Amino acid sequence: MAALADNLIAVRERIHAACVRVGRDTHSVELLAVSKTMPAELIREAYAAGQTLFGESRQQEAAAKIDALPAALRWHFIGRVQRNKVRKLLPAFEVIHAIDSLSLATYTAELAGELGLFPKIFLQVNVAGEAAKGGFAPDVLRAEIATLLELPRIEILGLMTIPPAAANAEIARPWFARLRELRDSIECEFAVRLPALSMGMSGDYEVAIEEGATHVRVGSAIFGKRTSQGDGQLG
């Protein structure tokens, strides 16, 4: 318990320091504790230490945890969104972080209408053009953003990205900056507010904050290294 609580304190202090370095409000960043593959007991410990927002990447695993843990916890879905899982994801999660195509966004809006929900989403952008990762190419997003903004019922909070893996956090900085610049240009061109940027994980969240992140997805820096492999969406 003490180690996990200490990890949370350390991460929060680093978030605070990163905000101060660039003159940002220290409350402008949400810490999303990535709890995928972690047992409910560890999540309960994090909650006891003051953490209420958690991220999961697998619907079935998350459903069991949500049922077992206090209702006060908040849940974001950060994994790749499979079309056949959307119906179960929408009622369970406060925010979906990885809507990666117009067709998926359209389907999500249709299901939201059927279920009577108003989901909040991020649009995932593949800023580096990596073949192994999902997401809108920046030019495709520009071409489709007007249609996306007209979809009923869904609220687009902003953009999300996962930069290429790198040993040094500074290597990720240009990718974070590119996402922010893309968001800024879309806001200007389409006269729309996309206030949130979901970017930054355990190895680079401080740099992401310096480049404008509002949501950082931090897992191993809080819970320790995972024993099983994930899907690359995380922290």
N, C-alpha and C positions, 0 to 999 in steps of 0.2 A: 504493500500500500504506500509506504513512505517513498519508495523509488518512483512510482508512477506519479504521485503528487509532486515530487521534486521535478520530474521531467516536465510536467504541465507548467509549473512555475517558471522553469527555465525558458520554455517556448514562449510563454506570455511575455516574459521580460525581453526576449529577443524581438518579438513583434513590436513591443512598445519602443524599443531602441531604434528599430528600423523606421518606424513612423516619425520619431523625433528627428532622425537624420535628414529627412526630406520635408520636414515641416507639415506633416499630416496630423490630423486629429488622431489621437491614440486609440480612439474607440471606433475608427472607421474600418477596421479589419475584423472579420469574423474568423475565428479559429474552428475549423472543421476537423474533429478528431477522427481519423480514418480507422475504423474498427473492424474492417473486413478480416475474416479468419480469427478474430479475437473472441474468446469466450465471453458469455454474458457477465460472468463474475468480474472480469477486468473492466468491462464497460461500467459496471456498477461502481467499481472503485473510482474510476475517472469522474463519474457523476458525483460521488461523495466528495471529491476534491474540487467540485465546482464546475465541471465541464458538462454542458447540456446538449451540445450540437455534435452529432456523429454522422459519419459517412459510411455507407455500405455499397457493395458492388455486385452482389448476387441476391436476387429476389427471395429465393427460398431460405437462404441463410438468414437474411435480414428479417423475414417474417417471424421466424422462431424467436429471434432476439427481441423484436418489438413486442411480441406477446408476453415475454418473460420479464421485461424491464418496466420501470415506472413510466406512467403516461406523460410525465413532465419532460421526458427526453424528446429532442427534436431530431429528425432523420432526413438526410439528403441522400439521393441516389447518385453515385458517381461512376458507376460502371458503364460499359457499353450497353446501350438500350436495345434489347431484342424486341422486335415488333410483337411477338406473341406474349411478352411479359407486361406490356404497357397497361393493360386492363388492371393488373394487380398492383403495379407500381403507383398509379395515380392516387388511389385513396390512402396509400401508406406513407408517402414521402412528401415533405413540405416543398422540396425543390428537386428537379431532375437536372443534372449538370451536363448531360452529354447527348443532347439532341443533335444529330449529325447530318441530317439531310432534310430537304423540303418535304419529301414523301413521308418521313417519320414525323415531322412536325404536323403535317396535315392530318395524319392518322391520329396523332395525339389529340389534336383539336376536336376531331370527330368523336373520339371516345369520351373526351371531357364533356361534350354536349350530352352524350348518351347517359353518362354517370352523374350529371349535374354538378360537375367540378370546375374549378378555375385554376388549373395548375400553373406554377411558376417554373420557368425553364431557363437554362443557359444554352446557347448555341455553341457547339464545339467547333473550333477552327483548327485545321491542320496547318499551322503557320509554316512549318518546315517542309511540307509536302512529302512526308514519310509514307511510303507505301503500306507499311504495317499498321498504321494508325488510321482511325476514322476521323471524320470531321469535314466541314466545308473547306474547300480551297478558298483562299481570300477572294479571288476573282469571281468564283461561283457565288459566294455569299453576297457580294456586291450586286450581282445580277438578280439574285432571288430575294433580297432583303425586303423589298417593297411587298412582295407576296406574303412573306413570312409575317410582316407587321400587320397585315390585314386578316390573318387567321383569327377566328373568333375564340373567345374563352381562355386562350393561353396568354400568360404574361411573360414576355421576354425580358428577363432581368439584365442580361448582358451576354458577354462572350466568355468562353472557357478554352484553355489550351493546355497541352502537355508538350513541352519542348523535347528535343532529342536528348537522350541520356548523355550526361557529361560528368567528368570527374570534378570539375570546378564550377561552382555556382555562377561565376561571372560569364561563363560560356553561354549560359541560358539567358543572360540579360537582353541581348538583341531580339530574341524571340518574344520575350515578355513585352519589350518596347514596341515590337511590331504589332502585337495584339492590341495594345492600348492605342496606337496610332490608327489602326483599322477601325476600332470602336469610335474614336474621335471623329474620323472622317465620315463615318456613317451617320453619326449624330448630326454633324453639320449639314451634310447633303440632304438628309431625309427629315430634318427638324424633329428628331425623336430623341428621347432619353433612354440610354442603355447604361445605367449607373454602375453596374457590377462587373467585375472581372474576376473570374475564378482561375487562379494560376498560382503555382508555387507549391512545392512539396517539401518533405523533410530536409532535403539537401540544398534547396535554393529558395525557400520561402521568404527569406529576408530580402534578397535581390528582387523577388517578385513584388514585394510590398513597396520597395523603392521605385518600382516601375508602375505602380498603380493598383496592385491587387487589392480586392476588397474581401475575397474569400481565399484562404489558404488551406490546403488539404494535407494535414500533417499526421502521419501514422507512426513510423518507426521511431521518430524522435520522442514520442509519447509512450508508446506501448512496447518498444523494443523491436528487434528484427523478427519478421515472420518466418515460420517454419515451412510454409507452403507458398507456391508461386501464385501471383495474382494476374490481373489482366492489364497491368500497365496504366490504369487510370488514377493511381492513387497517390500515396505519400510516404 
